[in-house]
Every structure is written in C-alpha cells, then in structure tokens.
Amino acid sequence: MDVRIAVRSDDPAGDLDDLRRWLVRERELRGRVEAVPAPPPEGVLSSVVDVLLVALGPAGAVTGLAAVLVTWLRRRRPDVSFEVVRADGAKFTISATDLDGMDGARMEAYVDRLAAALDGGPPSLPPPGADGPPSLPRPGADETAPPVGGAPGEGGEERARRRLPGGRG
C-alpha cells in the first residue's frame, strides 16, 4: 500500500524536503520514499514537490513511518500539519498541536494508532470536543495500548523502544 503525505505550513516545500530527509534516514523506509512534483503552473519551467509518496510493505515500514511522522511533527511549529492519503482514498490530518502535552505512554499509543491507520485500519475521528486530535483519537487516561509485538515479557517492550527513531521510546 502507498500513502501520500502533504505538509501544510508557511514553507510547505522546505518542510516537505526536511520530512523526506528524515524518512530516508530510517532503515525500514530507505528506497520507499519518492518526492512527487506538482505540475508546474503555466509559463513556469520547473515544478515544486508537493507530496511524498511512501510505499509501505512490511509492518516495520508502517511502524517506522508512524514513528518518524510523529517525531518530526513534534519538532515543528504549532502551525505545521500534514495530510496523509492512503491508496484506498481514506485521508486524515495530524497537526503539531495534536501532540501537545502527551506523555511517553500516550505518545506510544498515538504512534500505534497512527500505524494502524496507515496500515489500512480506520482513520477514526473523535466527536467534536472529545479529548484528542481532530483525526486520530488519543487514548484516554484509563486506556493503554498493548506493547508492540506481544504481551509484557515477550519482547514487546524492546520493540516498542526501538520503533522510534534513534531508539527513543
């Protein structure tokens, strides 16, 4: 499955190029990221990249993409967001403000939910005013995501720590 990613910001071309550089540094995504230029306006000879096309295959690529997107977005200004469109046409938007105030456990659960949405799961929307970002629900205080790869003691904790760029969990 392929996903298309567009950045919404004051400098979309620069931010998209920066995101592309982050993505291609991730081992699971090498060779899977393509910058897709928009058709140039009439009278202009060159075009500007307006989306990234990411070819997803193994589960590691999906989780790697989710982790990089969240990590990259957390380091941006609050007015930066991106729109993801899956091959089946489902789309969702995530903003830097969606990630404000999340602790480590909530961030891990968010990465898990984003990975599931990228992998064809429902890009579910919480009702207006719900506790969560406009496109992917945040887990509630009493809701926790299971560790990636299985139950505690089955190696899931280590995989959860490794899935964020640089091994940070």
matplotlib code that plots the C-alpha trace (Angstrom):
import matplotlib.pyplot as plt

x = [0.0, 1.2, 0.4, 0.7, 1.9, 1.4, 2.8, 0.7, 2.9, 4.3, 7.0, 5.5, 8.3, 11.0, 9.2, 8.4, 12.0, 13.0, 10.5, 11.8, 15.3, 14.0, 12.2, 15.0, 17.3, 15.0, 16.3, 12.8, 11.9, 15.0, 14.1, 10.4, 10.1, 9.5, 9.1, 6.2, 6.3, 3.1, 2.5, 4.2, 1.9, 1.5, 4.6, 6.8, 9.5, 10.1, 7.8, 7.8, 7.4, 4.1, 3.7, 5.8, 4.8, 5.7, 5.5, 4.5, 5.2, 6.3, 4.9, 8.3, 7.9, 4.4, 5.6, 8.8, 6.7, 4.3, 7.2, 9.1, 6.0, 5.2, 8.8, 9.2, 6.0, 6.7, 9.8, 7.8, 6.0, 2.4, 1.1, 2.6, 0.4, 0.3, -2.3, -2.0, -4.0, -3.9, -4.2, -7.9, -8.7, -9.0, -7.4, -6.5, -4.7, -2.4, -1.2, 1.7, -0.9, -2.5, 0.7, 0.9, 1.1, 1.3, 3.5, 5.5, 2.8, 0.2, 2.7, 3.4, -0.3, -0.7, 2.1, 0.4, -2.9, -1.3, 0.5, -2.8, -4.5, -1.6, -1.9, -5.5, -7.3, -10.0, -8.7, -11.3, -12.4, -13.5, -16.6, -16.1, -14.9, -13.6, -10.3, -8.0, -6.8, -9.2, -8.2, -6.8, -8.2, -5.9, -6.1, -8.0, -6.4, -7.6, -6.9, -3.5, -2.1, -0.6, 3.2, 4.2, 5.0, 3.1, 2.5, 4.9, 7.9, 7.6, 10.0, 7.3, 8.8, 12.1, 10.4, 8.3, 11.5, 13.3, 10.4, 11.0, 13.9, 17.2, 15.8, 13.9, 10.7]
y = [0.0, 3.5, 6.7, 10.2, 12.9, 16.6, 19.2, 22.2, 25.1, 28.5, 26.8, 23.5, 22.8, 23.3, 21.3, 18.5, 18.3, 18.2, 15.4, 13.5, 13.6, 12.3, 9.5, 8.2, 8.0, 5.4, 1.9, 0.5, 3.3, 3.5, 3.2, 3.6, 7.4, 9.4, 13.1, 13.8, 17.2, 19.1, 20.1, 23.5, 26.5, 27.7, 29.7, 28.1, 25.7, 23.9, 22.3, 22.1, 18.9, 19.0, 15.4, 12.5, 9.0, 6.3, 2.6, 0.6, -3.1, -4.9, -3.9, -2.4, 0.2, 1.2, 1.5, 3.3, 5.8, 6.4, 7.0, 9.3, 11.4, 11.9, 12.6, 15.0, 16.8, 17.2, 19.3, 21.7, 25.0, 24.6, 25.7, 22.7, 19.8, 17.1, 15.3, 11.6, 9.9, 6.2, 4.3, 3.5, 7.2, 7.4, 10.6, 12.2, 15.2, 15.5, 18.8, 19.6, 20.9, 17.4, 16.2, 18.9, 17.7, 14.0, 12.0, 9.0, 6.4, 8.4, 9.2, 5.4, 4.7, 7.5, 6.1, 2.6, 4.2, 6.1, 2.9, 1.1, 3.9, 3.9, 0.2, 0.3, 0.5, 3.1, 6.6, 7.2, 10.6, 11.5, 13.6, 17.4, 18.4, 15.0, 14.6, 14.0, 15.4, 16.0, 13.0, 10.3, 9.7, 9.9, 7.1, 8.1, 8.0, 4.5, 3.2, 1.8, 0.3, -3.2, -3.3, -3.7, -7.4, -9.0, -9.2, -8.0, -10.3, -11.4, -8.8, -6.2, -3.6, -3.7, -3.4, -0.5, 1.3, 0.6, 1.7, 5.4, 7.0, 6.7, 4.0, 6.5, 5.3]
z = [0.0, -0.8, 1.2, 0.0, 2.5, 2.1, 4.5, 5.4, 6.7, 5.9, 3.9, 2.6, 0.0, 2.6, 5.3, 2.9, 1.8, 5.5, 6.2, 3.2, 4.6, 8.0, 6.3, 4.1, 7.1, 8.6, 7.6, 7.0, 4.7, 2.5, -1.1, -0.3, -0.3, -3.5, -3.9, -6.3, -8.0, -8.7, -12.3, -12.9, -13.4, -16.9, -18.0, -15.3, -16.4, -13.1, -10.7, -6.9, -4.9, -3.2, -1.8, -0.7, -1.9, 0.6, -0.4, 2.6, 2.7, 5.8, 9.2, 10.1, 7.4, 8.6, 12.2, 11.1, 9.1, 12.0, 14.4, 12.1, 11.3, 15.0, 15.9, 13.1, 13.8, 17.5, 16.5, 14.4, 15.0, 16.1, 12.7, 10.9, 9.9, 7.4, 5.5, 4.7, 1.9, 1.7, -1.6, -0.8, -0.6, 3.2, 4.5, 7.8, 9.1, 12.0, 13.4, 15.7, 18.2, 18.3, 20.1, 22.7, 26.3, 25.5, 27.9, 26.7, 27.2, 25.3, 22.6, 22.1, 22.0, 19.4, 17.2, 17.4, 16.4, 13.5, 12.3, 12.4, 10.4, 7.9, 7.5, 6.4, 9.7, 10.2, 10.5, 13.2, 14.1, 17.7, 18.1, 18.2, 21.6, 22.5, 24.2, 21.3, 18.0, 15.2, 13.2, 15.4, 18.8, 21.8, 24.3, 27.5, 30.9, 31.6, 28.1, 27.3, 24.2, 24.3, 23.7, 20.1, 19.5, 22.3, 26.0, 28.6, 28.8, 25.2, 23.9, 23.1, 25.3, 23.5, 20.1, 21.3, 22.3, 19.0, 16.8, 17.4, 15.5, 17.4, 19.7, 21.9, 23.3]

ax = plt.figure().add_subplot(projection="3d")
ax.plot(x, y, z, "-o")
ax.set_aspect("equal")
plt.show()
